[in-house]
Amino acid sequence: MKHASIAPSLDADIHLVLCRFGRAGLAYVETDPAEADATTVIQNLLYGRYGEPLRVVALNVSEAGPAMFQK
């Protein structure tokens, strides 16, 4: 029997947006993994859905080597 996973697929790119929040500082915006694809993030940038975006970071866990997760 297959079990449903709550984790997103590991073979897809995930995009994180770093934003400035004034005196509160910098933080990556919380994003639903289903909406963290390049197209959706770019649309959100174009429509001004991020207050003051500074950087977009793309990650693909399936392409990361084991050294990325070592202490």
PDB file of N, CA, C and O in Angstrom:
ATOM      1  N   MET A   1       0.836  -1.179   0.000  1.00  0.00           N
ATOM      2  CA  MET A   1       0.000   0.000   0.000  1.00  0.00           C
ATOM      3  C   MET A   1       0.883   1.243   0.000  1.00  0.00           C
ATOM      4  O   MET A   1       1.799   1.351   0.814  1.00  0.00           O
ATOM      5  N   LYS A   2       0.618   2.171  -0.895  1.00  0.00           N
ATOM      6  CA  LYS A   2       1.366   3.420  -0.957  1.00  0.00           C
ATOM      7  C   LYS A   2       0.834   4.395   0.082  1.00  0.00           C
ATOM      8  O   LYS A   2      -0.371   4.484   0.317  1.00  0.00           O
ATOM      9  N   HIS A   3       1.759   5.125   0.700  1.00  0.00           N
ATOM     10  CA  HIS A   3       1.371   6.145   1.664  1.00  0.00           C
ATOM     11  C   HIS A   3       1.501   7.511   1.025  1.00  0.00           C
ATOM     12  O   HIS A   3       2.440   7.771   0.272  1.00  0.00           O
ATOM     13  N   ALA A   4       0.563   8.373   1.326  1.00  0.00           N
ATOM     14  CA  ALA A   4       0.624   9.744   0.813  1.00  0.00           C
ATOM     15  C   ALA A   4       1.720  10.501   1.548  1.00  0.00           C
ATOM     16  O   ALA A   4       1.931  10.308   2.746  1.00  0.00           O
ATOM     17  N   SER A   5       2.406  11.353   0.825  1.00  0.00           N
ATOM     18  CA  SER A   5       3.483  12.140   1.406  1.00  0.00           C
ATOM     19  C   SER A   5       3.032  13.582   1.566  1.00  0.00           C
ATOM     20  O   SER A   5       2.377  14.145   0.689  1.00  0.00           O
ATOM     21  N   ILE A   6       3.392  14.169   2.701  1.00  0.00           N
ATOM     22  CA  ILE A   6       3.087  15.587   2.885  1.00  0.00           C
ATOM     23  C   ILE A   6       4.231  16.455   2.370  1.00  0.00           C
ATOM     24  O   ILE A   6       4.100  17.676   2.279  1.00  0.00           O
ATOM     25  N   ALA A   7       5.357  15.816   2.034  1.00  0.00           N
ATOM     26  CA  ALA A   7       6.516  16.548   1.505  1.00  0.00           C
ATOM     27  C   ALA A   7       6.348  16.734   0.004  1.00  0.00           C
ATOM     28  O   ALA A   7       5.815  15.860  -0.680  1.00  0.00           O
ATOM     29  N   PRO A   8       6.810  17.888  -0.513  1.00  0.00           N
ATOM     30  CA  PRO A   8       6.734  18.080  -1.959  1.00  0.00           C
ATOM     31  C   PRO A   8       7.686  17.138  -2.680  1.00  0.00           C
ATOM     32  O   PRO A   8       8.606  16.592  -2.071  1.00  0.00           O
ATOM     33  N   SER A   9       7.470  16.952  -3.948  1.00  0.00           N
ATOM     34  CA  SER A   9       8.346  16.115  -4.753  1.00  0.00           C
ATOM     35  C   SER A   9       9.774  16.639  -4.676  1.00  0.00           C
ATOM     36  O   SER A   9       9.998  17.846  -4.757  1.00  0.00           O
ATOM     37  N   LEU A  10      10.734  15.744  -4.521  1.00  0.00           N
ATOM     38  CA  LEU A  10      12.128  16.159  -4.386  1.00  0.00           C
ATOM     39  C   LEU A  10      12.800  16.411  -5.723  1.00  0.00           C
ATOM     40  O   LEU A  10      13.944  16.863  -5.753  1.00  0.00           O
ATOM     41  N   ASP A  11      12.126  16.135  -6.826  1.00  0.00           N
ATOM     42  CA  ASP A  11      12.754  16.352  -8.120  1.00  0.00           C
ATOM     43  C   ASP A  11      12.319  17.671  -8.767  1.00  0.00           C
ATOM     44  O   ASP A  11      12.597  17.906  -9.943  1.00  0.00           O
ATOM     45  N   ALA A  12      11.653  18.513  -8.018  1.00  0.00           N
ATOM     46  CA  ALA A  12      11.197  19.803  -8.557  1.00  0.00           C
ATOM     47  C   ALA A  12      11.997  20.935  -7.923  1.00  0.00           C
ATOM     48  O   ALA A  12      12.415  20.845  -6.768  1.00  0.00           O
ATOM     49  N   ASP A  13      12.204  22.002  -8.692  1.00  0.00           N
ATOM     50  CA  ASP A  13      12.857  23.182  -8.151  1.00  0.00           C
ATOM     51  C   ASP A  13      11.902  23.912  -7.212  1.00  0.00           C
ATOM     52  O   ASP A  13      10.708  24.027  -7.493  1.00  0.00           O
ATOM     53  N   ILE A  14      12.428  24.396  -6.114  1.00  0.00           N
ATOM     54  CA  ILE A  14      11.685  25.212  -5.161  1.00  0.00           C
ATOM     55  C   ILE A  14      12.329  26.589  -5.173  1.00  0.00           C
ATOM     56  O   ILE A  14      13.554  26.695  -5.117  1.00  0.00           O
ATOM     57  N   HIS A  15      11.532  27.640  -5.244  1.00  0.00           N
ATOM     58  CA  HIS A  15      12.044  29.010  -5.293  1.00  0.00           C
ATOM     59  C   HIS A  15      11.655  29.747  -4.020  1.00  0.00           C
ATOM     60  O   HIS A  15      10.485  29.768  -3.638  1.00  0.00           O
ATOM     61  N   LEU A  16      12.627  30.345  -3.376  1.00  0.00           N
ATOM     62  CA  LEU A  16      12.417  31.121  -2.159  1.00  0.00           C
ATOM     63  C   LEU A  16      12.703  32.582  -2.461  1.00  0.00           C
ATOM     64  O   LEU A  16      13.639  32.897  -3.196  1.00  0.00           O
ATOM     65  N   VAL A  17      11.894  33.484  -1.889  1.00  0.00           N
ATOM     66  CA  VAL A  17      12.060  34.912  -2.125  1.00  0.00           C
ATOM     67  C   VAL A  17      12.489  35.584  -0.823  1.00  0.00           C
ATOM     68  O   VAL A  17      11.794  35.512   0.190  1.00  0.00           O
ATOM     69  N   LEU A  18      13.644  36.236  -0.875  1.00  0.00           N
ATOM     70  CA  LEU A  18      14.152  36.986   0.271  1.00  0.00           C
ATOM     71  C   LEU A  18      13.615  38.402   0.185  1.00  0.00           C
ATOM     72  O   LEU A  18      13.787  39.073  -0.833  1.00  0.00           O
ATOM     73  N   CYS A  19      12.963  38.865   1.251  1.00  0.00           N
ATOM     74  CA  CYS A  19      12.379  40.205   1.253  1.00  0.00           C
ATOM     75  C   CYS A  19      12.898  40.999   2.451  1.00  0.00           C
ATOM     76  O   CYS A  19      13.293  40.436   3.473  1.00  0.00           O
ATOM     77  N   ARG A  20      12.884  42.316   2.294  1.00  0.00           N
ATOM     78  CA  ARG A  20      13.225  43.220   3.390  1.00  0.00           C
ATOM     79  C   ARG A  20      11.923  43.632   4.074  1.00  0.00           C
ATOM     80  O   ARG A  20      10.956  44.018   3.418  1.00  0.00           O
ATOM     81  N   PHE A  21      11.917  43.545   5.398  1.00  0.00           N
ATOM     82  CA  PHE A  21      10.748  43.910   6.187  1.00  0.00           C
ATOM     83  C   PHE A  21      11.071  45.084   7.108  1.00  0.00           C
ATOM     84  O   PHE A  21      10.805  45.044   8.309  1.00  0.00           O
ATOM     85  N   GLY A  22      11.644  46.118   6.522  1.00  0.00           N
ATOM     86  CA  GLY A  22      11.949  47.335   7.278  1.00  0.00           C
ATOM     87  C   GLY A  22      12.857  47.060   8.461  1.00  0.00           C
ATOM     88  O   GLY A  22      13.865  46.364   8.343  1.00  0.00           O
ATOM     89  N   ARG A  23      12.482  47.618   9.603  1.00  0.00           N
ATOM     90  CA  ARG A  23      13.303  47.463  10.811  1.00  0.00           C
ATOM     91  C   ARG A  23      13.325  46.034  11.326  1.00  0.00           C
ATOM     92  O   ARG A  23      14.215  45.664  12.092  1.00  0.00           O
ATOM     93  N   ALA A  24      12.350  45.223  10.912  1.00  0.00           N
ATOM     94  CA  ALA A  24      12.304  43.826  11.341  1.00  0.00           C
ATOM     95  C   ALA A  24      13.403  42.994  10.669  1.00  0.00           C
ATOM     96  O   ALA A  24      13.744  41.913  11.151  1.00  0.00           O
ATOM     97  N   GLY A  25      13.948  43.488   9.574  1.00  0.00           N
ATOM     98  CA  GLY A  25      15.056  42.803   8.915  1.00  0.00           C
ATOM     99  C   GLY A  25      14.652  42.040   7.671  1.00  0.00           C
ATOM    100  O   GLY A  25      13.649  42.347   7.027  1.00  0.00           O
ATOM    101  N   LEU A  26      15.457  41.039   7.349  1.00  0.00           N
ATOM    102  CA  LEU A  26      15.275  40.231   6.146  1.00  0.00           C
ATOM    103  C   LEU A  26      14.704  38.865   6.516  1.00  0.00           C
ATOM    104  O   LEU A  26      14.973  38.336   7.594  1.00  0.00           O
ATOM    105  N   ALA A  27      13.916  38.308   5.610  1.00  0.00           N
ATOM    106  CA  ALA A  27      13.395  36.957   5.812  1.00  0.00           C
ATOM    107  C   ALA A  27      12.944  36.395   4.470  1.00  0.00           C
ATOM    108  O   ALA A  27      12.585  37.133   3.553  1.00  0.00           O
ATOM    109  N   TYR A  28      12.973  35.069   4.382  1.00  0.00           N
ATOM    110  CA  TYR A  28      12.414  34.403   3.211  1.00  0.00           C
ATOM    111  C   TYR A  28      10.907  34.300   3.415  1.00  0.00           C
ATOM    112  O   TYR A  28      10.449  33.902   4.486  1.00  0.00           O
ATOM    113  N   VAL A  29      10.147  34.652   2.406  1.00  0.00           N
ATOM    114  CA  VAL A  29       8.695  34.664   2.492  1.00  0.00           C
ATOM    115  C   VAL A  29       8.170  33.234   2.518  1.00  0.00           C
ATOM    116  O   VAL A  29       8.605  32.387   1.738  1.00  0.00           O
ATOM    117  N   GLU A  30       7.227  32.974   3.425  1.00  0.00           N
ATOM    118  CA  GLU A  30       6.605  31.659   3.505  1.00  0.00           C
ATOM    119  C   GLU A  30       5.809  31.410   2.229  1.00  0.00           C
ATOM    120  O   GLU A  30       5.009  32.247   1.813  1.00  0.00           O
ATOM    121  N   THR A  31       6.036  30.251   1.610  1.00  0.00           N
ATOM    122  CA  THR A  31       5.391  29.928   0.340  1.00  0.00           C
ATOM    123  C   THR A  31       4.922  28.486   0.345  1.00  0.00           C
ATOM    124  O   THR A  31       5.655  27.592   0.770  1.00  0.00           O
ATOM    125  N   ASP A  32       3.732  28.259  -0.115  1.00  0.00           N
ATOM    126  CA  ASP A  32       3.216  26.913  -0.290  1.00  0.00           C
ATOM    127  C   ASP A  32       4.087  26.223  -1.341  1.00  0.00           C
ATOM    128  O   ASP A  32       4.278  26.780  -2.422  1.00  0.00           O
ATOM    129  N   PRO A  33       4.620  25.034  -1.060  1.00  0.00           N
ATOM    130  CA  PRO A  33       5.478  24.358  -2.044  1.00  0.00           C
ATOM    131  C   PRO A  33       4.819  24.199  -3.415  1.00  0.00           C
ATOM    132  O   PRO A  33       5.514  24.182  -4.431  1.00  0.00           O
ATOM    133  N   ALA A  34       3.509  24.084  -3.456  1.00  0.00           N
ATOM    134  CA  ALA A  34       2.809  23.956  -4.730  1.00  0.00           C
ATOM    135  C   ALA A  34       2.861  25.250  -5.536  1.00  0.00           C
ATOM    136  O   ALA A  34       2.607  25.241  -6.740  1.00  0.00           O
ATOM    137  N   GLU A  35       3.190  26.367  -4.877  1.00  0.00           N
ATOM    138  CA  GLU A  35       3.265  27.660  -5.552  1.00  0.00           C
ATOM    139  C   GLU A  35       4.680  28.224  -5.572  1.00  0.00           C
ATOM    140  O   GLU A  35       4.872  29.425  -5.758  1.00  0.00           O
ATOM    141  N   ALA A  36       5.670  27.356  -5.381  1.00  0.00           N
ATOM    142  CA  ALA A  36       7.063  27.797  -5.335  1.00  0.00           C
ATOM    143  C   ALA A  36       7.806  27.508  -6.641  1.00  0.00           C
ATOM    144  O   ALA A  36       9.036  27.472  -6.664  1.00  0.00           O
ATOM    145  N   ASP A  37       7.059  27.304  -7.720  1.00  0.00           N
ATOM    146  CA  ASP A  37       7.693  27.072  -9.021  1.00  0.00           C
ATOM    147  C   ASP A  37       8.086  28.416  -9.633  1.00  0.00           C
ATOM    148  O   ASP A  37       7.595  29.463  -9.210  1.00  0.00           O
ATOM    149  N   ALA A  38       8.958  28.383 -10.613  1.00  0.00           N
ATOM    150  CA  ALA A  38       9.496  29.603 -11.214  1.00  0.00           C
ATOM    151  C   ALA A  38       8.398  30.492 -11.800  1.00  0.00           C
ATOM    152  O   ALA A  38       8.415  31.706 -11.597  1.00  0.00           O
ATOM    153  N   THR A  39       7.460  29.910 -12.513  1.00  0.00           N
ATOM    154  CA  THR A  39       6.412  30.702 -13.157  1.00  0.00           C
ATOM    155  C   THR A  39       5.573  31.468 -12.136  1.00  0.00           C
ATOM    156  O   THR A  39       5.324  32.661 -12.306  1.00  0.00           O
ATOM    157  N   THR A  40       5.142  30.791 -11.084  1.00  0.00           N
ATOM    158  CA  THR A  40       4.315  31.436 -10.066  1.00  0.00           C
ATOM    159  C   THR A  40       5.085  32.519  -9.327  1.00  0.00           C
ATOM    160  O   THR A  40       4.545  33.595  -9.072  1.00  0.00           O
ATOM    161  N   VAL A  41       6.337  32.250  -8.979  1.00  0.00           N
ATOM    162  CA  VAL A  41       7.144  33.247  -8.271  1.00  0.00           C
ATOM    163  C   VAL A  41       7.357  34.477  -9.147  1.00  0.00           C
ATOM    164  O   VAL A  41       7.268  35.601  -8.654  1.00  0.00           O
ATOM    165  N   ILE A  42       7.635  34.287 -10.432  1.00  0.00           N
ATOM    166  CA  ILE A  42       7.829  35.429 -11.332  1.00  0.00           C
ATOM    167  C   ILE A  42       6.532  36.218 -11.481  1.00  0.00           C
ATOM    168  O   ILE A  42       6.553  37.449 -11.474  1.00  0.00           O
ATOM    169  N   GLN A  43       5.410  35.524 -11.615  1.00  0.00           N
ATOM    170  CA  GLN A  43       4.119  36.229 -11.683  1.00  0.00           C
ATOM    171  C   GLN A  43       3.881  37.045 -10.421  1.00  0.00           C
ATOM    172  O   GLN A  43       3.441  38.193 -10.495  1.00  0.00           O
ATOM    173  N   ASN A  44       4.171  36.455  -9.257  1.00  0.00           N
ATOM    174  CA  ASN A  44       3.999  37.171  -7.998  1.00  0.00           C
ATOM    175  C   ASN A  44       4.908  38.393  -7.920  1.00  0.00           C
ATOM    176  O   ASN A  44       4.506  39.432  -7.397  1.00  0.00           O
ATOM    177  N   LEU A  45       6.125  38.277  -8.434  1.00  0.00           N
ATOM    178  CA  LEU A  45       7.029  39.430  -8.475  1.00  0.00           C
ATOM    179  C   LEU A  45       6.467  40.532  -9.374  1.00  0.00           C
ATOM    180  O   LEU A  45       6.464  41.705  -9.000  1.00  0.00           O
ATOM    181  N   LEU A  46       5.994  40.149 -10.553  1.00  0.00           N
ATOM    182  CA  LEU A  46       5.464  41.124 -11.505  1.00  0.00           C
ATOM    183  C   LEU A  46       4.200  41.816 -10.999  1.00  0.00           C
ATOM    184  O   LEU A  46       3.969  42.990 -11.293  1.00  0.00           O
ATOM    185  N   TYR A  47       3.384  41.090 -10.240  1.00  0.00           N
ATOM    186  CA  TYR A  47       2.141  41.661  -9.710  1.00  0.00           C
ATOM    187  C   TYR A  47       2.346  42.372  -8.372  1.00  0.00           C
ATOM    188  O   TYR A  47       1.384  42.849  -7.770  1.00  0.00           O
ATOM    189  N   GLY A  48       3.594  42.447  -7.904  1.00  0.00           N
ATOM    190  CA  GLY A  48       3.878  43.177  -6.672  1.00  0.00           C
ATOM    191  C   GLY A  48       3.407  42.494  -5.402  1.00  0.00           C
ATOM    192  O   GLY A  48       3.075  43.167  -4.427  1.00  0.00           O
ATOM    193  N   ARG A  49       3.371  41.177  -5.398  1.00  0.00           N
ATOM    194  CA  ARG A  49       2.883  40.455  -4.221  1.00  0.00           C
ATOM    195  C   ARG A  49       3.937  40.316  -3.131  1.00  0.00           C
ATOM    196  O   ARG A  49       3.637  39.857  -2.029  1.00  0.00           O
ATOM    197  N   TYR A  50       5.159  40.707  -3.429  1.00  0.00           N
ATOM    198  CA  TYR A  50       6.226  40.727  -2.425  1.00  0.00           C
ATOM    199  C   TYR A  50       6.533  42.187  -2.139  1.00  0.00           C
ATOM    200  O   TYR A  50       6.753  42.970  -3.064  1.00  0.00           O
ATOM    201  N   GLY A  51       6.549  42.558  -0.865  1.00  0.00           N
ATOM    202  CA  GLY A  51       6.735  43.953  -0.490  1.00  0.00           C
ATOM    203  C   GLY A  51       8.015  44.574  -1.019  1.00  0.00           C
ATOM    204  O   GLY A  51       7.968  45.538  -1.784  1.00  0.00           O
ATOM    205  N   GLU A  52       9.133  44.043  -0.627  1.00  0.00           N
ATOM    206  CA  GLU A  52      10.431  44.562  -1.073  1.00  0.00           C
ATOM    207  C   GLU A  52      11.376  43.383  -1.325  1.00  0.00           C
ATOM    208  O   GLU A  52      12.255  43.100  -0.511  1.00  0.00           O
ATOM    209  N   PRO A  53      11.186  42.693  -2.467  1.00  0.00           N
ATOM    210  CA  PRO A  53      12.006  41.511  -2.754  1.00  0.00           C
ATOM    211  C   PRO A  53      13.448  41.901  -3.057  1.00  0.00           C
ATOM    212  O   PRO A  53      13.711  42.885  -3.749  1.00  0.00           O
ATOM    213  N   LEU A  54      14.372  41.112  -2.527  1.00  0.00           N
ATOM    214  CA  LEU A  54      15.796  41.358  -2.750  1.00  0.00           C
ATOM    215  C   LEU A  54      16.452  40.281  -3.595  1.00  0.00           C
ATOM    216  O   LEU A  54      17.358  40.566  -4.378  1.00  0.00           O
ATOM    217  N   ARG A  55      16.000  39.047  -3.439  1.00  0.00           N
ATOM    218  CA  ARG A  55      16.675  37.927  -4.107  1.00  0.00           C
ATOM    219  C   ARG A  55      15.720  36.746  -4.222  1.00  0.00           C
ATOM    220  O   ARG A  55      14.857  36.541  -3.368  1.00  0.00           O
ATOM    221  N   VAL A  56      15.890  35.976  -5.290  1.00  0.00           N
ATOM    222  CA  VAL A  56      15.171  34.716  -5.453  1.00  0.00           C
ATOM    223  C   VAL A  56      16.221  33.613  -5.488  1.00  0.00           C
ATOM    224  O   VAL A  56      17.201  33.697  -6.228  1.00  0.00           O
ATOM    225  N   VAL A  57      16.007  32.585  -4.683  1.00  0.00           N
ATOM    226  CA  VAL A  57      16.927  31.458  -4.609  1.00  0.00           C
ATOM    227  C   VAL A  57      16.184  30.214  -5.092  1.00  0.00           C
ATOM    228  O   VAL A  57      15.082  29.928  -4.625  1.00  0.00           O
ATOM    229  N   ALA A  58      16.784  29.474  -6.027  1.00  0.00           N
ATOM    230  CA  ALA A  58      16.188  28.234  -6.533  1.00  0.00           C
ATOM    231  C   ALA A  58      16.969  27.047  -5.984  1.00  0.00           C
ATOM    232  O   ALA A  58      18.199  27.029  -6.036  1.00  0.00           O
ATOM    233  N   LEU A  59      16.259  26.066  -5.464  1.00  0.00           N
ATOM    234  CA  LEU A  59      16.868  24.860  -4.908  1.00  0.00           C
ATOM    235  C   LEU A  59      16.248  23.631  -5.552  1.00  0.00           C
ATOM    236  O   LEU A  59      15.061  23.618  -5.876  1.00  0.00           O
ATOM    237  N   ASN A  60      17.058  22.604  -5.732  1.00  0.00           N
ATOM    238  CA  ASN A  60      16.565  21.313  -6.183  1.00  0.00           C
ATOM    239  C   ASN A  60      17.232  20.268  -5.307  1.00  0.00           C
ATOM    240  O   ASN A  60      18.406  19.943  -5.489  1.00  0.00           O
ATOM    241  N   VAL A  61      16.472  19.748  -4.358  1.00  0.00           N
ATOM    242  CA  VAL A  61      17.015  18.818  -3.368  1.00  0.00           C
ATOM    243  C   VAL A  61      17.548  17.555  -4.018  1.00  0.00           C
ATOM    244  O   VAL A  61      18.537  16.997  -3.541  1.00  0.00           O
ATOM    245  N   SER A  62      16.927  17.087  -5.089  1.00  0.00           N
ATOM    246  CA  SER A  62      17.381  15.852  -5.723  1.00  0.00           C
ATOM    247  C   SER A  62      18.754  16.011  -6.378  1.00  0.00           C
ATOM    248  O   SER A  62      19.464  15.025  -6.576  1.00  0.00           O
ATOM    249  N   GLU A  63      19.136  17.262  -6.717  1.00  0.00           N
ATOM    250  CA  GLU A  63      20.443  17.511  -7.324  1.00  0.00           C
ATOM    251  C   GLU A  63      21.518  17.821  -6.285  1.00  0.00           C
ATOM    252  O   GLU A  63      22.703  17.856  -6.615  1.00  0.00           O
ATOM    253  N   ALA A  64      21.120  18.044  -5.051  1.00  0.00           N
ATOM    254  CA  ALA A  64      22.088  18.380  -4.004  1.00  0.00           C
ATOM    255  C   ALA A  64      22.858  17.120  -3.603  1.00  0.00           C
ATOM    256  O   ALA A  64      22.288  16.035  -3.491  1.00  0.00           O
ATOM    257  N   GLY A  65      24.125  17.284  -3.397  1.00  0.00           N
ATOM    258  CA  GLY A  65      24.945  16.170  -2.956  1.00  0.00           C
ATOM    259  C   GLY A  65      24.846  15.964  -1.459  1.00  0.00           C
ATOM    260  O   GLY A  65      24.377  16.850  -0.744  1.00  0.00           O
ATOM    261  N   PRO A  66      25.279  14.810  -0.970  1.00  0.00           N
ATOM    262  CA  PRO A  66      25.219  14.525   0.463  1.00  0.00           C
ATOM    263  C   PRO A  66      25.988  15.548   1.302  1.00  0.00           C
ATOM    264  O   PRO A  66      25.635  15.782   2.458  1.00  0.00           O
ATOM    265  N   ALA A  67      27.036  16.160   0.735  1.00  0.00           N
ATOM    266  CA  ALA A  67      27.833  17.124   1.499  1.00  0.00           C
ATOM    267  C   ALA A  67      27.012  18.342   1.903  1.00  0.00           C
ATOM    268  O   ALA A  67      27.337  19.003   2.890  1.00  0.00           O
ATOM    269  N   MET A  68      25.959  18.647   1.161  1.00  0.00           N
ATOM    270  CA  MET A  68      25.123  19.803   1.487  1.00  0.00           C
ATOM    271  C   MET A  68      24.430  19.619   2.828  1.00  0.00           C
ATOM    272  O   MET A  68      24.129  20.605   3.501  1.00  0.00           O
ATOM    273  N   PHE A  69      24.169  18.379   3.231  1.00  0.00           N
ATOM    274  CA  PHE A  69      23.418  18.115   4.436  1.00  0.00           C
ATOM    275  C   PHE A  69      24.279  17.657   5.600  1.00  0.00           C
ATOM    276  O   PHE A  69      23.755  17.296   6.654  1.00  0.00           O
ATOM    277  N   GLN A  70      25.582  17.666   5.426  1.00  0.00           N
ATOM    278  CA  GLN A  70      26.473  17.278   6.512  1.00  0.00           C
ATOM    279  C   GLN A  70      26.753  18.484   7.397  1.00  0.00           C
ATOM    280  O   GLN A  70      26.725  19.628   6.944  1.00  0.00           O
ATOM    281  N   LYS A  71      27.027  18.202   8.679  1.00  0.00           N
ATOM    282  CA  LYS A  71      27.343  19.277   9.629  1.00  0.00           C
ATOM    283  C   LYS A  71      28.768  19.727   9.462  1.00  0.00           C
ATOM    284  O   LYS A  71      29.220  20.624  10.173  1.00  0.00           O
TER     285      LYS A  71
END
